[in-house]
Amino acid sequence: MTERKIPWAVIVAVAVQTAAALIWAGGAAARIETLESRVAEQRLVAERLARLEEQAVATRATLERIEAGLVKGR
């Protein structure tokens, strides 16, 4: 039987590629975490915006009622 030898260059290349893949995966995980935190913040902002819109509708209705009462009073 003949012995097969793996050149050092192949071993080094595989090690470098593995290290690069791990670094890339770590960076991707950090980006995903950042995006998830932004989405969570936007949910809170969306809820506040919905409440403000409802308050604006209620304020508009109150204003229209007051204006209608003033017009009748003339």
Buried (B, 14 or more C-beta within 10 A) or exposed (E): EEEEEEEEEEEEEEEEEEEEEEEEEEEEEEEEEEEEEEEEEEEEEEEEEEEEEEEEEEEEEEEEEEEEEEEEEE
